[in-house]
Each structure stands twice: as structure tokens, then as C-alpha cells.
């Protein structure tokens, strides 16, 4: 941000609320990218097997959410 010319301020009373997945409904390509990155994250941090096992679980989850 500094390199782009912005000032960086610290404001302790500020709070940020993250609403996970809130933007997925706005972009049709977003859900696929989200789930792809989730599989990558699991494979990276929990091993390839965990990433591979997550894929079919996500398919079941996505069908139930729609």
C-alpha cells in the first residue's frame, strides 16, 4: 500500500467482520475458484490425501447447498 502512495494508519477501535463466502453469489466463476483453492489449501497443509478426500466431500456439500 505504501508503494502505491497510500498512508497506513493504525486505528485500534476498528473492527472488521468477515462474512465468508458472501461474494460467491455475485460471480458465477467464484464458487469453482473458491473450492479449487480450498482443495489446494488442504493438500498443502494436510497432505495430498486430505486434498483428494476433500474433493468428493465438496461435491456432496455443493449439491446440498444449492
N, C-alpha and C positions, 0 to 999 in steps of 0.2 A: 504494500500500500504506500509505503514511504517513497519507493522508487517511482510510483505513479504520481507523486506530488501531493498525496493526501497526508493529513495530520493524524497521528494516532493518539487517542485520548483514553484515559482510564477513568471510568465512572462507576465506583463500587455499588451504588444503589440499583444500577441497571440489571434487569433480568431478561433472559431470552427463553422463550418456550418453543421447543422443537415439537412440531406435530408430524411425527414420522409418517411418510407416505402421502401427505396431503397433496402434493403436486402430481402424483401419479395419474389422477383422473383427467388432468388437463392436457397431457401429451400422450397420444396413442403409443408412441415408441418407449415411453418412460417405464412402464411395467417390465418389459422384456429386459431393458438395461439394468433395472433395479435387481431383478432376480439373477441376472448374469453376474453382476458384481457381488451379490450375496454368495453365490456358489464359489466365486473366486476367493472371497474373504475366508469362507470356511475351509477351502482347500489349502489356502496359505497358512492359516493359523491352527488348523486342527488336523491337517493331513489330507492327502488325496482321497482317501477312503471316505472321510466325512463329507467332502465336497461331492463325491459321487453319490453317496447315500442321500444327500440333501436334495438332489435333482428330482427324484420321483416324489419325495415328500412335498416339494414345492408345487408339482403338478396337481397333486390331490388338493393342496391348500388353495391354489388358484381357482380350481373348479368349484370349490365350496364357497369362496368369497364372492364370486360373480353373481 
